[in-house]
Amino acid sequence: HLVESGGGLVQTGGSLKLACAASSNIFSLLGMGWYRAPPGKQRLLVATIGSNGRRNYADFAKGRFIISMDSSKNTAYLQMNNLKPEDTAVYYCNVPNRYWGEGTQVTVSS
């Protein structure tokens, strides 16, 4: 299963680094993605990283967020910089067509 951590409350312009720990090397095999669900809204893709390391970002994440993974630790990360109030959401990690984490809350105050 997947377990997210690293969420919290941060001021506008601040940074957070989310982590997603897997119980196996599934990220290396299948890649993974980060999604977010703003209050009252549907879950949206934030970024993905393939098993080959190829990265893709939603437009709102480009230039501010960085997705990465450490295969030796079975852990993926989402570094979020220059956070804005509209980044407030529950952030989830995902293995395509397999698993979802429980989510971690990120709140950005203005």
Order of alpha helices (4+ residues) and beta strands (2+ residues): beta-beta-beta-alpha-beta-beta-beta-beta-beta-beta-beta-beta
